[in-house]
């Protein structure tokens, strides 16, 4: 699913290793308002990040809805 179709609780998948979407290396939970919650290895804690930041916008692969 595209970023525009995301709803709170959807999973968001990222390719943070630069494999052009062929590798899912990171996952988060969309919480609305273009934000998602995830575990940051760099910060060593769970954080809220902007989905439209350069880093995550470029790394975004897709979203999936598991709860209805």
MDTraj code that builds the backbone (N, CA, C; nanometers):
import mdtraj as md
import numpy as np

residues = "UNK UNK UNK UNK UNK UNK UNK UNK UNK UNK UNK UNK UNK UNK UNK UNK UNK UNK UNK UNK UNK UNK UNK UNK UNK UNK UNK UNK UNK UNK UNK UNK UNK UNK UNK UNK UNK UNK UNK UNK UNK UNK UNK UNK UNK UNK UNK UNK UNK UNK UNK UNK UNK UNK UNK UNK UNK UNK UNK UNK UNK UNK UNK UNK UNK UNK UNK UNK".split()
xyz = np.array([
    [0.0843, -0.1164, 0.0000],
    [0.0000, 0.0000, 0.0000],
    [0.0893, 0.1233, 0.0000],
    [0.0425, 0.2292, -0.0575],
    [0.1216, 0.3521, -0.0665],
    [0.1156, 0.4301, 0.0649],
    [0.2014, 0.5278, 0.0781],
    [0.2037, 0.6114, 0.1981],
    [0.0711, 0.6844, 0.2174],
    [0.0090, 0.7226, 0.1071],
    [-0.1159, 0.7986, 0.1129],
    [-0.2323, 0.7170, 0.1696],
    [-0.2246, 0.5857, 0.1609],
    [-0.3330, 0.4984, 0.2071],
    [-0.3137, 0.4473, 0.3496],
    [-0.2051, 0.4851, 0.4139],
    [-0.1765, 0.4347, 0.5484],
    [-0.2774, 0.4847, 0.6511],
    [-0.3103, 0.3968, 0.7448],
    [-0.3958, 0.4296, 0.8584],
    [-0.3231, 0.3859, 0.9855],
    [-0.3558, 0.4509, 1.0987],
    [-0.2915, 0.4102, 1.2238],
    [-0.3026, 0.2597, 1.2463],
    [-0.1965, 0.2000, 1.2903],
    [-0.1732, 0.0573, 1.3192],
    [-0.1200, -0.0198, 1.1993],
    [-0.1144, 0.0416, 1.0800],
    [-0.0543, -0.0268, 0.9650],
    [0.0959, -0.0426, 0.9873],
    [0.1505, -0.1510, 0.9374],
    [0.2951, -0.1709, 0.9417],
    [0.3587, -0.1003, 0.8229],
    [0.4741, -0.0390, 0.8449],
    [0.5483, 0.0272, 0.7379],
    [0.6847, -0.0405, 0.7253],
    [0.7215, -0.0717, 0.6024],
    [0.8432, -0.1478, 0.5747],
    [0.9428, -0.0629, 0.4972],
    [1.0699, -0.0772, 0.5348],
    [1.1754, 0.0050, 0.4769],
    [1.2932, -0.0798, 0.4307],
    [1.3576, -0.0315, 0.3266],
    [1.4860, -0.0853, 0.2813],
    [1.5907, 0.0182, 0.3202],
    [1.6559, -0.0027, 0.4327],
    [1.7550, 0.0936, 0.4813],
    [1.8978, 0.0557, 0.4429],
    [1.9118, -0.0493, 0.3618],
    [2.0457, -0.0914, 0.3195],
    [2.0726, -0.0572, 0.1736],
    [1.9773, 0.0091, 0.1086],
    [1.9978, 0.0523, -0.0291],
    [1.9861, -0.0566, -0.1326],
    [1.9012, -0.1562, -0.1076],
    [1.8851, -0.2673, -0.2020],
    [1.7702, -0.2423, -0.3002],
    [1.7308, -0.1164, -0.3157],
    [1.6265, -0.0761, -0.4115],
    [1.4943, -0.1480, -0.3874],
    [1.4604, -0.1662, -0.2601],
    [1.3337, -0.2273, -0.2244],
    [1.3332, -0.3779, -0.2244],
    [1.4469, -0.4391, -0.2536],
    [1.4538, -0.5851, -0.2580],
    [1.4783, -0.6478, -0.1212],
    [1.5142, -0.5667, -0.0231],
    [1.5422, -0.6161, 0.1116],
    [1.4639, -0.5309, 0.2112],
    [1.3840, -0.5956, 0.2940],
    [1.3173, -0.5239, 0.4029],
    [1.4090, -0.5343, 0.5240],
    [1.4625, -0.4206, 0.5660],
    [1.5597, -0.4213, 0.6749],
    [1.5109, -0.3481, 0.7995],
    [1.3917, -0.2879, 0.7901],
    [1.3409, -0.2126, 0.9049],
    [1.1892, -0.2077, 0.8957],
    [1.1230, -0.2079, 1.0112],
    [0.9763, -0.2026, 1.0148],
    [0.9323, -0.1125, 1.1293],
    [0.8191, -0.0470, 1.1090],
    [0.7616, 0.0374, 1.2127],
    [0.6103, 0.0263, 1.2101],
    [0.5453, 0.0962, 1.3007],
    [0.3992, 0.0992, 1.3083],
    [0.3542, 0.2429, 1.2852],
    [0.2713, 0.2616, 1.1840],
    [0.2202, 0.3943, 1.1513],
    [0.1238, 0.4397, 1.2601],
    [0.1396, 0.5645, 1.3076],
    [0.0534, 0.6148, 1.4150],
    [-0.0299, 0.7350, 1.3711],
    [-0.0236, 0.7705, 1.2447],
    [-0.1010, 0.8832, 1.1938],
    [-0.0169, 1.0091, 1.1825],
    [-0.0735, 1.1099, 1.1161],
    [-0.0063, 1.2391, 1.0984],
    [0.1336, 1.2256, 1.0402],
    [0.1495, 1.1303, 0.9498],
    [0.2775, 1.1080, 0.8817],
    [0.3893, 1.0656, 0.9774],
    [0.3536, 1.0021, 1.0889],
    [0.4516, 0.9570, 1.1870],
    [0.4406, 0.8069, 1.2082],
    [0.5525, 0.7477, 1.2483],
    [0.5539, 0.6056, 1.2821],
    [0.6453, 0.5836, 1.4015],
    [0.6188, 0.4763, 1.4739],
    [0.6976, 0.4405, 1.5915],
    [0.7827, 0.3189, 1.5560],
    [0.9067, 0.3195, 1.6001],
    [0.9988, 0.2106, 1.5656],
    [1.1156, 0.2094, 1.6627],
    [1.1885, 0.1014, 1.6607],
    [1.3075, 0.0881, 1.7431],
    [1.4271, 0.1419, 1.6655],
    [1.4934, 0.2410, 1.7202],
    [1.6091, 0.3019, 1.6551],
    [1.7378, 0.2413, 1.7100],
    [1.8099, 0.1705, 1.6251],
    [1.9367, 0.1129, 1.6710],
    [2.0384, 0.2230, 1.6995],
    [2.0331, 0.3315, 1.6240],
    [2.1256, 0.4424, 1.6449],
    [2.1041, 0.5132, 1.7777],
    [1.9766, 0.5245, 1.8186],
    [1.9454, 0.5924, 1.9447],
    [1.9298, 0.4947, 2.0609],
    [1.9187, 0.3663, 2.0282],
    [1.9079, 0.2647, 2.1321],
    [1.7769, 0.2669, 2.2088],
    [1.6708, 0.3145, 2.1449],
    [1.5405, 0.3199, 2.2108],
    [1.4299, 0.3281, 2.1063],
    [1.3067, 0.3177, 2.1526],
    [1.1907, 0.3317, 2.0653],
    [1.1635, 0.4802, 2.0460],
    [1.1444, 0.5203, 1.9201],
    [1.1257, 0.6617, 1.8875],
    [1.0093, 0.6793, 1.7901],
    [0.9646, 0.8023, 1.7784],
    [0.8656, 0.8406, 1.6775],
    [0.9393, 0.9220, 1.5724],
    [0.9203, 0.8840, 1.4452],
    [0.9873, 0.9529, 1.3350],
    [0.8861, 0.9974, 1.2306],
    [0.9279, 1.0917, 1.1481],
    [0.8458, 1.1426, 1.0387],
    [0.8641, 1.0542, 0.9158],
    [0.7539, 1.0072, 0.8621],
    [0.7592, 0.9239, 0.7426],
    [0.8081, 1.0031, 0.6220],
    [0.7879, 1.1346, 0.6222],
    [0.8283, 1.2156, 0.5077],
    [0.9686, 1.2748, 0.5215],
    [1.0452, 1.2305, 0.6228],
    [1.1847, 1.2749, 0.6304],
    [1.2593, 1.2190, 0.5096],
    [1.3651, 1.2836, 0.4686],
    [1.4410, 1.2361, 0.3516],
    [1.4810, 1.0905, 0.3659],
    [1.5335, 1.0545, 0.4820],
    [1.5842, 0.9188, 0.5025],
    [1.4735, 0.8151, 0.4880],
    [1.3652, 0.8313, 0.5642],
    [1.2598, 0.7292, 0.5626],
    [1.1724, 0.7370, 0.4379],
    [1.1561, 0.8539, 0.3822],
    [1.0791, 0.8652, 0.2584],
    [1.1481, 0.7897, 0.1452],
    [1.2792, 0.8021, 0.1373],
    [1.3551, 0.7316, 0.0329],
    [1.3642, 0.5820, 0.0593],
    [1.3602, 0.5412, 0.1861],
    [1.3746, 0.3996, 0.2213],
    [1.2411, 0.3248, 0.2235],
    [1.1292, 0.3974, 0.2198],
    [0.9967, 0.3348, 0.2286],
    [0.9751, 0.2375, 0.1133],
    [0.9316, 0.1152, 0.1460],
    [0.9004, 0.0144, 0.0437],
    [0.7499, 0.0005, 0.0283],
    [0.6802, -0.0265, 0.1386],
    [0.5344, -0.0356, 0.1335],
    [0.4771, -0.0433, 0.2740],
    [0.3463, -0.0468, 0.2797],
    [0.2757, -0.0633, 0.4058],
    [0.1821, -0.1822, 0.3960],
    [0.1461, -0.2367, 0.5099],
    [0.0535, -0.3510, 0.5148],
    [-0.0419, -0.3324, 0.6319],
    [-0.1671, -0.3648, 0.6075],
    [-0.2689, -0.3590, 0.7132],
    [-0.2906, -0.4995, 0.7662],
    [-0.2702, -0.5181, 0.8957],
    [-0.2918, -0.6494, 0.9562],
    [-0.4118, -0.6490, 1.0499],
    [-0.4539, -0.5317, 1.0941],
    [-0.5721, -0.5187, 1.1797],
    [-0.6811, -0.4460, 1.1026],
    [-0.8049, -0.4888, 1.1220],
    [-0.9153, -0.4209, 1.0529],
    [-1.0073, -0.3559, 1.1516],
])
top = md.Topology()
chain = top.add_chain()
for i, resn in enumerate(residues, 1):
    res = top.add_residue(resn, chain, resSeq=i)
    for name in ("N", "CA", "C"):
        top.add_atom(name, md.element.get_by_symbol(name[0]), res)
traj = md.Trajectory(xyz[None], top)
